[in-house]
Amino acid sequence: MYALARYLKSSLYRWAVDIVIALYALALAGHAAHFYLSNPTFVLVEKVLVSILCADIFLRAVFLARQSWRSGWFYFDVVTTFLAFVPGFEPCRAIRLYRIVERHSYFRDAVEDMGAALKMTLPLMAIFFMSIFIKGLIGYYAFAGAMPEQFGELWRSMITSTIMGLTEDLGNWMQMYEIAPGPTLIHMLITVYAGVLVISLIFAKSSDASHQNDGSDDADDADNLEKE
C-alpha cells in the first residue's frame, strides 16, 4: 500500500496519466472530424481511456485519501471526469481534458492566482449580472406588448438590453422612450451604472496586479538589504 501511494506520487505515474489525457484529446478530435475513428472504434477507445481516468480518481481517493480529499483540485478532477455520465451531459465529455490543468503547476498556479484576484471583483460581477437581470425585467414589463421581438420574453429582453447597452442604437432608445418614458430612463441609468461596474472591474484587477508586483518588489528589496 505504501509502495502504491509512492507510485501514485511519482513523475512516471503523472506522465502516464498525461499521455492518457492526450490520447483522449486525439480520440475526440479524430472522431469529431470524421478523420480516423469510426463510431464503434471510438466507443471502444473512449471506454478504455475513460476507465483509466476513473481508476486514477479511485486510486487517489483510496490510497492518497488525506491529500486528495483536502484538495479542491481533486474535486475538480471528479467533476470533470464524471459529469459526462450524468444523463443530458454526455456531450460535455470533452471537459475531461481540463484535467491537464490540475496536473501542471504552470496552469494550476495561474488559475489559483486568478481566483485570488476574483475575490475582490466577485461582488462587482454579481451586481453587474443582477443589473442585466433587472434591466431584462424592466424591458419585459414595459415593452413586451409593443416590441415583442425584442422584449416579448424575459431572456429576449435581457439579451436586447445587454446589446443596446453595448451599441449606440438611438432608434430603439427613442422608440422605447415614446412607449414608456419613465422605465426607459431607469433602463438607461442602469446601463450607465453597469458600464461603470465594468470599468471598476478592469481597474480593480489592474490595481490588484500592481499591488502584487509592489509587494514582490518590496520583498526583493528586503532580501537584498539582508544580503548586504
N, C-alpha and C positions, 0 to 999 in steps of 0.2 A: 504493500500500500504506500509506504514511504517512497519507494523507488518510482512508483507510478506518478505520485504527486510531483516528484522532481522532474520526471519526463514531461509532465504537462506544463511545467515552467520553463522547459529548455527551449533554446532557439530553434532546434531541429523540429520540435513539435509545432512551434509557431509558423515556421516556414511551410510545413506540411499543410496546415490549415489555410495559409495564404494561397498555396497552389490550388487547393480545392475551390476557394472562392474565385480565383482567376479562371479555372476551368468552367465553373458555373457561369461566369460572365460570358465566356466564349460560347457556351451551350445556348444561353438565352439569345445572344446576338445572332448566332447561326440559325437558330430556329425562327426567330422573328424576321430575318432577312431571306428565309427560304433558301439558304445557301448550301448547307451541307448536312442538315439534320432533318430527317423526316419525323412525322409526329410520333410513331412508335419508338423510334430510336431516342428521340428527345425525352419521352416519358421515362424510358429506362435509365438514361443518363442522369436525368434530374432526380429520380428516386435514389440513385446511388449517392450522388453528391449531397443532396439534402439530408439523407440518412447520416452521412458523415458529420455534417454541421450539427444535426440534432444530437448525435453521440458526443460531440465536443461539449455541448451545453450540459449534457447529463454528467459527463466525467468531471467537469469543473464544479458542478453543483454538489457532487458527492465527495470528491477527493480534494477539492480546494474550497470547501464549504465556507470556512471563515473568511477567506479572501474574497470569494465570489459574491456571497450574499450581502456583503457590506459595500459593494461597489455598484454605483449607478450604471456603469458601463456594462456590467453583467446583465442587468435588467434590459438595457438597450439591445444587447445581443438576443435575449429571449424574445423580445417583442418583434424585432426584425426577422428572426428565424421562423417564428410560429404564426405570425399574423396571417400569412397566406393560407394557413389551414382553416381559418375561420370562414364559414360559408359567406359568400359575397365578396371576400377579399382575395380570392385566388389570383386575379390579375396583378396583385401587389407583390408577387414573388420576387420581383427584381430588387425590392428594398433589402433583401438578404445581402446584397453586395455592399451595403453600408457597413457591414461588419468589419470591413477593412479599416474603417476609421478608428475603431477601438484598438486595433492591433498595432498601430504605429503611433508613437508619440508625436511625430511630425504633424499628423492630422488631429490627434486627440488633444494636444496642448492648445492648438488654435481654437478648437471648439470650446474648450474649458475657459479660455480667455474671453471668447465672445460671450459665453454665458455669464461670466462675472461682470462684463460691461453692460449686459442687458438688464441686470438687476436695477440699475439706475434709470433705465428707459422703459421698463415694463409698465409702470403706471401711466406714462405718457402715451404709450401704444394702446393701452386699454381705453383711455379716454378718446383717442383718435377713432378706434373702431366703434366705440359707443356713439360717437358723433355721426359716423356713417349710418348706423342703425337708426338713430333719432331722425336724421335727415330723410331716410327712407320712409319712416312712419309719417313724417310731416308731408312729404310728397304724395304718399298714398292717400291720406285723408283729404288733402287739399285739391289734388289734381287728377285723381283716378278717373273721375267721370268725364272730364273734359279732354284729358290726354291719356287714354287707356294704353296706347302702345308704349308710352314711356313710364307711366306710373300705375298701370292697371293692377299690378300685383306688387307685393312688398319687395320681392327680390329684384323685380324690374325697377322699382323706384330707387332702391339702394344703388343699383348699377348706374342708372341715369344720373342720380345725384352726385355720385363719385366722378363720372365722366365730365359732367358740367362743371365740377369744381376744378378740373384739370384743363379745361378748354375755355375759350372766350366766345361761347355761343350766345350772343346777346339776343338772338331771335327767340330762343326758348325762355330766357330770363324775362323778356318783355311779355311773352305770352302768359307765363306764369303770373306775372305781376298784374296783368289785366284780369286774370281769373280770381286770384286771391292775393291782394297786396300784402296783408299782414304776414301770412305764412311765408310768402316769398322773401320778405325782408329778414325774417328769422332764419330762413334757409340760407340766405347769403351770409348772414353773420356767423352761422355755424361753419360755413365753408371757409370763411376767413380764419376763424378760430382753428379749424383743422389744419389749415396751411401753416399757421403759427406753430402748432404742435409738431408738424413735420420738421420745420426749421429747428425747433427746440431739440428734437431727437438727433438731428445731424450735429448740432453744436454740443449736445451732451456727450455723444460718442467721441467727438474730436477732443473735447476738453478732458474726458476721461483718459484718452490715449496720451494726451500731453502730460497729465498728472503722473501717469505710469512712467513715462520717459523721464520726467523730472525726478521721480523717486529713484529710478535706476541710476541717473546721473549723480544724485546725492550719495547713493550707496557706493558708487565707484570713487567719488571724491573722498569719502571716509576711508575706504580701503587704501587709497594712495597716501593719505595722511598717516595712517597707521604704519605703512611700509617705510615712510620717511623717518 
